[in-house]
Amino acid sequence: MRQLKCQWANRECIDGGIELSVNVISYLGKRQRTDVDNLAAGPLDSLEKAGIIANDYWIKHLICERRKDDENPRVEITIRLYAELGDERKEAELLSELHSAD
């Protein structure tokens, strides 16, 4: 939590009403194992508690990924405006349409 607050220092809290896209990459250390769906809640709650986002309700798009790093376990979080995903969303929709047409 302290590290989140330090990295966000002197920035405003992202208010509600702004749709967000969040990418969470959890690098697990030695002997750490968990399902990927268990890796999102902690970091998202921490974003709220650290005053970075007003409410995780406004996260409209979430990618959660699990990787291994025995030497440096950590969590990396990237926050973007959901509106900035325009081209990526269109590409995903086209791929989805192509697969459903098969």
C-alpha positions in Angstrom: 0.0 0.0 0.0 2.8 2.4 0.9 4.5 1.9 -2.4 1.2 2.5 -4.3 0.8 5.8 -2.4 4.4 6.9 -3.1 4.1 6.1 -6.8 0.8 8.0 -7.1 2.1 11.0 -4.9 0.8 14.5 -5.9 -1.8 13.1 -8.2 -5.6 13.4 -7.9 -7.8 10.4 -7.1 -9.5 9.1 -10.3 -13.1 10.1 -9.6 -16.2 8.0 -10.2 -17.9 8.3 -13.5 -14.7 7.7 -15.5 -14.6 4.2 -17.0 -11.2 2.5 -16.6 -9.3 -0.4 -18.0 -6.9 -2.1 -15.6 -4.2 -4.7 -16.3 -2.9 -6.6 -13.3 0.1 -8.9 -13.7 1.0 -10.9 -10.6 4.5 -12.4 -10.6 4.5 -15.3 -8.2 7.5 -16.4 -6.3 8.8 -19.8 -5.4 6.1 -22.3 -4.3 3.4 -19.7 -4.8 0.4 -21.1 -6.6 -3.1 -19.7 -7.0 -5.9 -19.4 -9.6 -5.7 -16.3 -11.7 -9.2 -15.3 -10.8 -8.0 -14.9 -7.2 -5.4 -12.4 -8.1 -7.5 -9.4 -9.0 -9.5 -8.5 -5.9 -6.5 -7.5 -3.6 -4.8 -5.1 -6.1 -8.2 -3.5 -7.0 -9.1 -3.0 -3.4 -5.6 -1.5 -2.8 -6.1 1.0 -5.5 -9.2 2.2 -3.6 -7.5 2.2 -0.2 -4.5 4.1 -1.5 -6.7 6.8 -2.9 -5.8 6.2 -6.5 -9.3 5.3 -7.7 -12.6 6.4 -6.0 -14.3 3.1 -6.5 -13.4 -0.1 -8.4 -17.0 -0.2 -9.7 -15.7 2.1 -12.5 -13.3 -0.6 -13.9 -15.1 -1.7 -17.0 -12.3 -3.7 -18.5 -9.9 -6.0 -16.5 -7.1 -8.2 -17.6 -5.5 -10.3 -14.9 -2.4 -12.4 -15.7 -0.3 -14.8 -13.6 3.5 -15.1 -14.3 6.4 -16.6 -12.3 9.5 -14.7 -11.0 11.2 -16.6 -8.2 13.7 -13.8 -7.6 11.3 -10.8 -7.6 7.6 -11.6 -6.8 5.5 -8.5 -7.3 2.3 -7.1 -8.8 2.3 -4.6 -11.7 -0.8 -2.6 -12.3 -1.5 -0.5 -15.4 -4.5 1.9 -15.4 -5.9 3.4 -18.6 -9.0 5.2 -19.6 -11.5 2.7 -21.1 -12.2 5.1 -24.0 -8.5 4.8 -25.0 -9.1 1.1 -25.9 -11.1 2.0 -29.0 -9.0 0.2 -31.7 -8.2 -2.8 -29.5 -11.9 -3.3 -28.7 -12.9 -3.1 -32.3 -10.3 -5.7 -33.2 -11.5 -8.0 -30.5 -15.1 -7.6 -31.6 -14.1 -8.4 -35.2 -12.2 -11.5 -34.1 -15.2 -12.6 -32.0 -17.6 -12.1 -35.0 -15.2 -14.1 -37.3 -15.1 -17.0 -34.8 -18.9 -17.0 -34.3 -19.4 -17.2 -38.1 -17.4 -20.4 -38.3 
